[in-house]
Amino acid sequence: MLDHIKDREFRKFRDAGGDDLSKVAVAIEQDPNDPVLIIDSSIVNQILNAEDRVKQFTFLDGGTKNERISQILISAASVGVQVIQKDYTYIQVGNNYVLESETTSII
């Protein structure tokens, strides 16, 4: 830790890692007198496990031999307005496309 950097929010964070990979590496300790919004770290699991989960696919070059997924949006009305967004980028190698990267975010 960089002791010379003073962060007024640092007091709220603690290590919550350990050997259990299902837990987040950092948790936020909420001061009951501090009305700060805490983001639920399990939102991804809530959306993925919801019975009303909906996936929306976007394709590149649809209907051709080069058809590939460019984006997946995953949502669940029972969870709220948060949406998991997965974006895929490809590079062309010869006549084929190869997955270059996958980015996942919450929007």
C-alpha positions, -999 to +999 in steps of 0.1 A: +000+000+000+012+035-008+012+051+027+020+085+013-013+086-005-042+097+017-076+086+005-106+096+024-125+066+012-098+041+021-112+034+055-142+018+039-123-009+021-109-042+036-095-073+021-122-099+017-103-123-006-088-155+007-090-189-010-126-187-020-126-174-056-163-167-055-157-138-032-146-104-044-110-094-035-121-062-019-153-055+001-167-021+012-174-016+049-204+006+052-205+032+080-241+033+093-238+071+096-225+075+060-252+074+034-230+061+006-245+038-021-230+004-020-228-015-053-238-051-049-208-072-060-229-102-068-251-085-095-236-107-122-245-138-104-280-125-096-286-118-133-271-151-145-291-171-120-325-153-126-353-173-140-364-144-162-329-139-177-330-126-213-300-127-237-298-104-268-272-112-294-258-089-320-239-104-350-214-092-375-217-104-411-250-122-403-261-149-427-226-154-441-199-180-435-181-152-414-211-147-391-198-141-356-212-126-323-201-090-316-221-084-285-243-101-259-266-082-235-279-102-206-306-088-183-333-099-159-363-077-149-364-093-115-329-080-107-333-045-119-320-022-146-284-035-146-273-053-178-243-075-184-226-064-216-201-088-233-183-073-263-162-094-287-135-081-311-120-101-339-089-100-362-089-113-397-063-140-403-063-150-439-100-157-448-110-163-412-118-142-382-102-151-348-114-139-315-090-112-303-107-101-270-138-104-249-148-075-226-175-079-199-190-049-181-221-039-162-242-011-178 
